[in-house]
Amino acid sequence: MISACASPASAATYTYVITGAVDADNSFDLQNLFGPDLTGASFTATFVLDDSLPTASYQYDVSGSRADGGGAFLAGTTPPMTGVIAINGHSFTIPQGDLTQVPVIDPISGDGSGPTETEQDEANAIKDGASKNLQLDATFSDDYSCCAPVTSEGSKVGSGISLSLDSLGFTSPDFREVGTFALSPSSNGFFYDFYDYISREGENGNSSDIALLPQSLTVSVSGVPEPAAWTMMVAGFAAAGIAARRRRGALRA
């Protein structure tokens, strides 16, 4: 896959709106983030992607394309995409943040004091032309601990939306293909959100774990697509024109 990292003079913003139904609700959700048992409820997930963020990674060729940023494996990058999910009239935005905090070390004793905290965010859009699949992911995690030996406490927080979308309507390997697409029954996904607090007094937590059945995808664009996107779009139009001419020739024969 050929990388394309140059930033164009003007960027485009792509919005992906996915609708469907909750397949299963396996939450231990004391806060009732979206309400009680959600099985069968409708959901809407919205991802907004910047196609030329200087601190993200973009790759594409004739077989597929992807946009990535953030996470431990892409140090120095930031997510090119945000994610929001709405169920029962309530919405949840996947947080973003990148932080590493370590204890202060006493130069004489070598003891550390203060909290340790690591925040990580990550998002990607991956399109595979052969399998006609689009993968959309946005995740966040926060791991905090403090401050042995005087006190001991910690927390873990995480949330994410992950969708695997199959459609026979996909005609381009570019994740920036716009339009409205009916999704195949093989499409699936999930949303999770959890909080776990641990101290010497005990442990408590809360979690949402929701399986999703995506049914429809609409992709729209605002701004000017980057040159690479135009190249792939023109190639797609050319291929469609060639196919149409061949069909007309076959009919005349």
Sine and cosine of phi, psi and omega as CSV:
sin_phi,cos_phi,sin_psi,cos_psi,sin_omega,cos_omega
0.00,0.00,0.73,-0.68,-0.07,-1.00
-1.00,0.02,0.75,-0.66,0.01,-1.00
-0.99,0.14,0.52,-0.85,0.10,-0.99
-0.68,-0.73,0.98,-0.22,-0.14,-0.99
-0.92,-0.40,-0.11,0.99,-0.03,-1.00
-0.94,0.35,0.64,-0.77,0.00,-1.00
-1.00,0.02,0.78,-0.63,0.03,-1.00
-0.97,0.25,0.21,-0.98,0.00,-1.00
-0.91,0.42,-0.53,0.85,0.03,-1.00
-0.70,-0.72,0.55,-0.83,-0.11,-0.99
-0.94,-0.35,0.25,-0.97,0.08,-1.00
-0.83,-0.55,0.49,-0.87,0.07,-1.00
-0.91,-0.42,0.80,-0.60,-0.02,-1.00
-0.95,-0.32,0.74,-0.67,0.02,-1.00
-0.91,-0.42,0.81,-0.58,0.01,-1.00
-0.94,-0.34,0.87,-0.49,0.03,-1.00
-0.90,-0.43,0.88,-0.48,-0.04,-1.00
-0.89,-0.45,0.78,-0.63,0.06,-1.00
-0.87,-0.48,0.42,-0.91,0.00,-1.00
0.07,-1.00,-0.44,-0.90,-0.06,-1.00
-0.75,-0.66,0.43,-0.90,0.09,-1.00
-0.97,0.24,0.82,-0.57,-0.02,-1.00
-1.00,0.10,-0.64,0.77,0.00,-1.00
-0.38,-0.92,0.54,-0.84,0.02,-1.00
-0.85,-0.53,0.97,-0.26,-0.03,-1.00
-0.95,-0.32,0.54,0.84,-0.12,-0.99
-0.98,0.19,0.50,-0.87,0.28,-0.96
-0.92,-0.40,0.96,0.28,-0.24,-0.97
-0.94,-0.34,1.00,-0.01,0.00,-1.00
-0.93,0.36,-0.38,0.92,-0.02,-1.00
-1.00,0.02,-0.13,0.99,-0.06,-1.00
0.75,0.66,0.89,0.46,-0.06,-1.00
-0.79,0.61,-0.71,0.70,0.01,-1.00
-0.91,-0.42,-0.08,1.00,-0.07,-1.00
0.84,-0.54,-0.05,-1.00,0.01,-1.00
-0.93,0.36,-0.29,-0.96,-0.10,-0.99
-0.65,0.76,0.85,-0.52,-0.15,-0.99
-0.99,-0.17,0.00,1.00,-0.08,-1.00
-0.80,0.60,0.82,-0.57,-0.02,-1.00
1.00,-0.05,-0.22,0.97,0.00,-1.00
-0.94,0.34,0.44,-0.90,0.05,-1.00
-0.99,0.16,0.51,-0.86,0.09,-1.00
-0.71,-0.71,0.40,-0.92,0.15,-0.99
-0.73,-0.68,0.83,-0.56,0.08,-1.00
-0.93,-0.38,0.69,-0.73,-0.02,-1.00
-0.79,-0.61,0.82,-0.57,0.09,-1.00
-0.89,-0.45,0.67,-0.74,0.04,-1.00
-0.85,-0.53,0.85,-0.53,-0.13,-0.99
-0.87,-0.50,0.74,-0.67,0.12,-0.99
-1.00,-0.07,0.85,-0.53,-0.14,-0.99
-1.00,0.06,0.10,1.00,-0.02,-1.00
-0.52,-0.85,0.57,0.82,0.03,-1.00
-0.91,0.42,0.84,-0.55,-0.09,-1.00
-0.87,0.50,-0.44,0.90,-0.05,-1.00
-0.99,-0.14,0.22,0.97,0.07,-1.00
-0.93,-0.36,0.11,-0.99,-0.01,-1.00
-0.90,-0.44,0.74,-0.68,0.00,-1.00
-0.78,-0.62,0.71,-0.71,0.02,-1.00
-0.65,-0.76,0.53,-0.85,0.02,-1.00
-0.27,-0.96,0.47,-0.88,0.23,-0.97
-0.40,-0.92,-0.23,-0.97,-0.11,-0.99
-0.95,0.32,-0.25,0.97,-0.03,-1.00
-0.99,-0.16,-0.34,0.94,-0.04,-1.00
-0.01,-1.00,0.03,-1.00,-0.03,-1.00
-0.41,-0.91,0.32,-0.95,0.02,-1.00
-0.35,-0.94,0.45,-0.89,0.14,-0.99
-0.78,-0.63,0.78,-0.63,-0.06,-1.00
-0.70,-0.71,0.40,-0.91,0.14,-0.99
-0.08,-1.00,0.51,-0.86,0.01,-1.00
0.99,0.12,-0.04,-1.00,0.05,-1.00
1.00,0.09,0.29,-0.96,-0.06,-1.00
-0.92,0.40,-0.46,0.89,-0.09,-1.00
-1.00,-0.02,-0.05,1.00,0.03,-1.00
-0.78,-0.62,0.86,0.52,-0.05,-1.00
-0.85,0.53,0.68,-0.73,0.03,-1.00
1.00,0.06,0.00,1.00,0.04,-1.00
-0.94,-0.33,0.25,-0.97,0.05,-1.00
-0.79,-0.61,0.45,-0.89,-0.05,-1.00
-0.88,0.47,0.72,-0.69,0.05,-1.00
-1.00,0.09,0.04,1.00,-0.18,-0.98
-0.56,-0.83,0.57,-0.82,0.11,-0.99
-0.94,-0.34,0.35,-0.94,-0.01,-1.00
-0.68,-0.74,0.66,-0.75,0.03,-1.00
-0.67,-0.74,0.63,-0.77,0.10,-1.00
-0.80,-0.60,0.62,-0.78,0.02,-1.00
-0.79,-0.61,0.76,-0.65,0.05,-1.00
-0.64,-0.77,0.70,-0.71,0.04,-1.00
0.81,0.58,0.58,0.81,0.06,-1.00
0.98,0.18,0.02,1.00,0.03,-1.00
-0.92,-0.39,0.65,-0.76,-0.03,-1.00
-0.87,-0.49,0.44,-0.90,0.03,-1.00
-0.70,-0.71,0.82,-0.57,0.03,-1.00
-0.99,-0.15,0.78,-0.63,0.05,-1.00
-0.92,0.40,0.85,-0.52,-0.04,-1.00
-0.90,0.44,0.29,-0.96,0.12,-0.99
-0.77,-0.64,0.57,-0.82,0.01,-1.00
0.16,-0.99,0.52,-0.85,0.00,-1.00
-0.63,-0.78,0.94,-0.33,-0.12,-0.99
-0.57,-0.82,0.68,-0.73,0.16,-0.99
-0.75,-0.66,0.89,-0.45,0.01,-1.00
-0.81,-0.58,0.77,-0.64,-0.03,-1.00
-0.86,-0.51,0.39,-0.92,0.01,-1.00
-0.88,0.47,0.44,-0.90,0.10,-0.99
-0.99,0.15,0.79,-0.62,-0.04,-1.00
-0.99,-0.11,0.82,-0.58,0.08,-1.00
-0.94,0.34,0.85,-0.53,-0.08,-1.00
-0.92,0.39,-0.33,0.95,-0.03,-1.00
-1.00,-0.04,-0.80,0.60,-0.05,-1.00
-1.00,0.09,-0.41,0.91,-0.08,-1.00
0.99,0.16,0.03,1.00,0.01,-1.00
-0.98,0.21,0.52,-0.86,0.05,-1.00
-0.97,-0.22,0.53,-0.85,0.07,-1.00
-0.64,-0.77,0.51,-0.86,-0.01,-1.00
0.98,-0.20,0.15,-0.99,-0.11,-0.99
-0.99,0.17,0.33,-0.94,0.19,-0.98
-0.88,-0.47,0.76,-0.64,-0.03,-1.00
-0.55,-0.84,0.66,-0.75,0.07,-1.00
-0.72,-0.69,0.86,-0.51,0.12,-0.99
-0.94,-0.34,0.65,-0.76,0.08,-1.00
-0.62,-0.79,0.70,-0.72,0.13,-0.99
-0.83,-0.55,0.44,-0.90,-0.04,-1.00
-0.41,-0.91,0.58,-0.81,0.08,-1.00
-0.47,-0.88,0.54,-0.84,0.07,-1.00
-0.45,-0.89,0.45,-0.89,0.15,-0.99
-0.80,-0.60,0.84,-0.53,-0.09,-1.00
-0.77,-0.64,0.83,-0.56,-0.01,-1.00
-0.90,-0.45,0.78,-0.63,0.08,-1.00
-0.91,-0.41,0.89,-0.46,-0.08,-1.00
-0.93,0.36,-0.62,0.79,-0.07,-1.00
-0.91,0.40,-0.70,0.71,-0.03,-1.00
-1.00,0.01,-0.06,1.00,-0.03,-1.00
0.79,0.61,0.80,0.61,-0.04,-1.00
-0.81,-0.59,0.66,-0.75,0.10,-0.99
-0.84,-0.54,0.84,-0.55,0.02,-1.00
-0.96,-0.29,0.79,-0.61,0.04,-1.00
-0.83,-0.56,0.79,-0.61,-0.04,-1.00
-0.64,-0.77,0.64,-0.77,0.16,-0.99
-0.60,-0.80,0.83,-0.56,-0.07,-1.00
-0.68,-0.73,0.35,-0.94,0.03,-1.00
-0.51,-0.86,0.59,-0.81,0.09,-1.00
-0.59,-0.81,0.51,-0.86,0.03,-1.00
-0.62,-0.79,0.88,-0.47,-0.02,-1.00
-0.89,-0.45,0.89,-0.45,-0.11,-0.99
-0.80,-0.60,0.65,-0.76,0.12,-0.99
-0.54,-0.84,0.51,-0.86,-0.02,-1.00
-0.27,-0.96,0.44,-0.90,-0.26,0.97
-0.58,-0.81,0.89,0.45,-0.01,-1.00
-0.78,0.63,0.53,-0.85,0.09,1.00
-1.00,-0.03,-0.06,1.00,-0.07,-1.00
-0.94,0.35,-0.79,0.62,0.08,-1.00
-0.75,-0.66,0.21,-0.98,0.03,-1.00
-0.58,-0.82,0.91,-0.41,0.05,-1.00
-0.46,-0.89,0.32,-0.95,0.01,-1.00
-0.25,-0.97,0.27,-0.96,0.04,-1.00
-0.53,-0.85,0.49,-0.87,0.10,-0.99
-0.78,-0.62,0.77,-0.64,0.00,-1.00
-0.78,-0.63,0.65,-0.76,0.05,-1.00
-0.40,-0.92,0.48,-0.87,0.08,-1.00
-0.39,-0.92,0.40,-0.92,0.01,-1.00
-0.12,-0.99,0.40,-0.91,0.16,-0.99
-0.83,-0.56,0.76,-0.64,0.03,-1.00
-0.71,-0.70,0.83,-0.56,-0.03,-1.00
-0.76,-0.65,0.74,-0.67,0.10,-1.00
-0.92,-0.39,0.93,-0.37,-0.19,-0.98
-0.91,-0.41,0.86,-0.51,0.04,-1.00
-0.94,-0.33,0.71,-0.71,0.04,-1.00
-0.44,-0.90,0.77,-0.64,0.11,-0.99
-0.94,0.34,-0.23,0.97,0.01,-1.00
-0.98,0.20,-0.24,0.97,0.05,-1.00
-0.91,0.41,0.80,-0.59,0.01,-1.00
-0.89,-0.46,-0.12,0.99,-0.04,-1.00
-0.79,-0.61,0.56,-0.83,0.09,-1.00
-0.98,0.19,0.00,1.00,-0.04,-1.00
-1.00,0.09,0.79,-0.61,0.02,-1.00
-0.91,0.41,-0.16,0.99,0.01,-1.00
-1.00,-0.05,0.21,0.98,0.05,-1.00
-0.90,0.43,0.82,-0.57,-0.05,-1.00
-0.99,-0.13,0.38,-0.93,0.01,-1.00
0.64,-0.76,-0.04,-1.00,0.08,-1.00
-0.91,-0.42,0.77,-0.64,-0.14,-0.99
-0.78,-0.62,0.76,-0.65,0.18,-0.98
-0.97,0.24,0.70,-0.71,-0.07,-1.00
-0.99,-0.15,0.59,-0.81,0.00,-1.00
-0.94,0.33,0.41,-0.91,0.03,-1.00
-0.87,0.50,-0.34,0.94,0.02,-1.00
-0.96,0.29,-0.21,0.98,0.04,-1.00
-0.90,0.44,0.59,-0.81,-0.03,-1.00
-0.41,-0.91,0.12,-0.99,0.03,-1.00
0.01,-1.00,-0.01,-1.00,0.03,-1.00
-0.39,-0.92,0.38,-0.93,0.14,-0.99
-0.81,-0.59,0.65,-0.76,0.08,-1.00
-0.65,-0.76,0.45,-0.89,0.09,-1.00
-0.43,-0.90,0.80,-0.60,-0.02,-1.00
-0.62,-0.79,0.42,-0.91,0.08,-1.00
-0.62,-0.78,0.79,-0.62,-0.02,-1.00
-0.72,-0.69,0.86,-0.51,0.00,-1.00
-0.90,-0.43,0.76,-0.65,-0.04,-1.00
-0.80,-0.61,0.75,-0.67,0.10,-1.00
-0.58,-0.81,0.00,-1.00,0.02,-1.00
-0.92,0.39,-0.35,0.94,0.01,-1.00
-0.99,0.11,-0.26,0.97,-0.01,-1.00
0.55,-0.84,-0.30,-0.95,-0.08,-1.00
-0.64,-0.77,0.64,-0.77,0.13,-0.99
-0.55,-0.83,0.34,-0.94,-0.05,-1.00
-0.21,-0.98,-0.03,-1.00,-0.07,-1.00
-0.41,-0.91,0.59,-0.81,-0.01,-1.00
-0.49,-0.87,0.58,-0.82,0.19,-0.98
-0.90,-0.44,0.74,-0.68,-0.03,-1.00
-0.62,-0.79,0.98,-0.18,-0.20,-0.98
-0.81,-0.58,0.85,-0.53,0.08,-1.00
-1.00,0.06,0.65,-0.76,-0.13,-0.99
-0.85,-0.53,0.56,-0.83,0.11,-0.99
-0.89,-0.45,1.00,-0.04,0.03,-1.00
-0.93,0.37,0.62,-0.78,-0.05,-1.00
-0.82,-0.58,-0.45,0.89,-0.04,-1.00
-0.56,-0.83,0.58,-0.82,0.02,-1.00
-0.75,-0.66,0.75,-0.66,0.14,-0.99
-0.83,-0.55,0.80,-0.60,0.02,-1.00
-0.89,-0.45,0.82,-0.57,0.04,-1.00
-0.81,-0.59,0.29,-0.96,-0.05,-1.00
-0.72,-0.70,0.58,-0.82,0.15,-0.99
-0.75,-0.66,0.54,-0.84,-0.10,-1.00
1.00,0.00,-0.22,-0.98,-0.05,-1.00
-0.95,-0.31,0.86,-0.52,0.03,-1.00
-0.86,0.51,0.52,-0.85,0.01,-1.00
-0.93,0.38,0.34,-0.94,-0.06,-1.00
-0.80,0.60,-0.62,0.78,0.00,-1.00
-0.89,0.47,-0.60,0.80,0.01,-1.00
-0.92,0.40,-0.67,0.74,0.03,-1.00
-0.88,0.47,-0.63,0.77,0.00,-1.00
-0.86,0.51,-0.72,0.69,-0.02,-1.00
-0.94,0.35,-0.58,0.82,0.04,-1.00
-0.90,0.43,-0.71,0.70,0.01,-1.00
-0.88,0.47,-0.65,0.76,0.03,-1.00
-0.88,0.48,-0.62,0.78,0.03,-1.00
-0.92,0.40,-0.68,0.73,0.04,-1.00
-0.89,0.45,-0.64,0.77,0.00,-1.00
-0.89,0.46,-0.69,0.73,0.00,-1.00
-0.90,0.45,-0.64,0.77,0.02,-1.00
-0.91,0.42,-0.63,0.78,0.02,-1.00
-0.91,0.41,-0.66,0.75,0.04,-1.00
-0.88,0.47,-0.69,0.73,0.01,-1.00
-0.89,0.46,-0.64,0.77,-0.01,-1.00
-0.91,0.42,-0.68,0.74,0.01,-1.00
-0.89,0.45,-0.63,0.78,0.03,-1.00
-0.90,0.44,-0.64,0.77,0.02,-1.00
-0.90,0.44,-0.67,0.74,0.01,-1.00
-0.90,0.43,-0.64,0.77,0.02,-1.00
-0.89,0.45,-0.64,0.77,0.00,-1.00
-0.91,0.41,-0.60,0.80,0.01,-1.00
-0.92,0.38,-0.65,0.76,0.02,-1.00
-0.91,0.42,-0.61,0.80,0.02,-1.00
-0.90,0.43,0.00,0.00,0.00,0.00
